[in-house]
Amino acid sequence: MANAIKKDIRPIKNLNATIGVPGSKSYTQRALIVASLATGKSFIKGALICEDSSHLINALRLLGARISGSGCDLTVAGTGGKPSSPSAVIYLGNNGTGLRLLTGTVCLGNGRFVLDGSSRMRQRPIQPLVDALNKMGAEVACINKSGCPPVRVMAKGLYGGNIAIEGGQSSQYLSSLLLAAPYAGGDTEIKVEGKLASEPYVQITLDVMASFGVEVSRTDNTFFIRAPQRYRPREYLIEGDASSATYFMAAAAICGGTVKISNINPDSLQGDLRFLNILETLGCGIGRSEEGVQIVGPLCNHRDLSFDMNDVPDMVPALAVVSAFRRGGTVLKNIGHLRLKESDRIAAISCELQKIGAKVEERPDEMIIQGMATRGAEIECYNDHRIAMSFAIAGLAIDGLVIKDPDCVRKSFPDFWEKLESLG
């Protein structure tokens, strides 16, 4: 079990392990929201139960959804698209996805809603979504006039209409509009201006909407949602989380040996499966089958390489750590939106990689990493689960690495430390 203060990582050589990862956080959160808007009961199997999803479940209950179950299997009785107005503040902790997606959802209700989160959440921008929802007929404002939560919604339904939203900061703004639009009073057309960040997460949103019976038409960066449409209740299986799998993929690349991940769908829409292609470029052996995915290391390509990470920001911490075990240089570019995550991930990763001996050049929207990592260190996690898990993998290859605040992994992967120890 993780120590409440620090976690010492024990090096491993020549891995030979098969593991399963938790359910997808992205699919879990979207399925919970959609099921909570449907009329009738849905059965969600294999859901990720973690700090983020627990905050979301509590919030949805405040909105009138009845959610019950044991373990990872949940029953959701929806609100029929009419969320109730609670007297309490809807608190989402540091669940940025949950808060942004629910901001659109509560606009379908009638009355006053306040959404808030942790101190870090109050530094994470939401103004572009607020502006777009106001154009759809809502009355939404950032209470502190900072462009960040807490957010107050005086809800009276959404009209729909033609909406433009900037796409560079977060795909979650678009997903929030998409999820709510079927219940608007009229058709909705959403045009994304500029390059859309993290596009695979929008594909996941559209996939969940389609699975629950709602059609969205897309032409390039314009999305059209006919109204009215209604989500239909159903039984829904959550697939394994590709972001969580990247850490164990990275372990094979750094340490050598074989890691099999049994519950990853090789044909998934999850963007972080692209990590397999990158590891193949780095010289690892990759296998894909109905039984999951397999990674055979170690990496052997030490040439200078560059990767555009705009679509897959959650993969960056694991890839940055892998890059610190290459002799060549690695450029991770188009990652400026990582500064708005649970921590400023560009600054955090750059600082901690230098502690273990890698050379890092930090730029506004990219990192240039030059290996090699050679020494252990105490790793500061910045209360960021992905920093903790990525650097834990580095500790499998070098002596003396210690993770401070290991409990922060509860945000997305509560049994990460048990899974890590099972590798050796």
Buried (B, 14 or more C-beta within 10 A) or exposed (E): EBEEEEBEBEBBEEBEBBBBBBBBBBBBBBBBBBBBBBBEBBBBBBBBBBBBBBBBBBBBBBBBBEBEBEEBBBBBBBBBBBBBBBEEBBBBBBBBBBBBBBBBBBBBBEBBBBBBBBEBBBEBBBBBBBBBBBBBBBEBBBBEEEEBBBBBBBBBBBBBBEBBBBBBBBBBBBBBBBBBBBBBBBBBBBBBEEEBBBBBBBBBBBBBBEBBBBEBEEEEBEBBBBBEBBBBBBEBBBBBBBBBBBBBBBBBBBBBBBBBBEBBBBEBBBBBBBBBEBBBEBBBEBBBEEBBBBBBBBBEBBEEBEBEBBBBBBBBBBBBBBBBBBEBBBBBBBBBBBBBBBBBBBBBBBBBBBBBBBEBEBEEBBBBBBBBBEEBBEBBBBBBBBBBBBBBBBBBBBEEBBBBBBBBBBBBBBBBBEBBEEBB
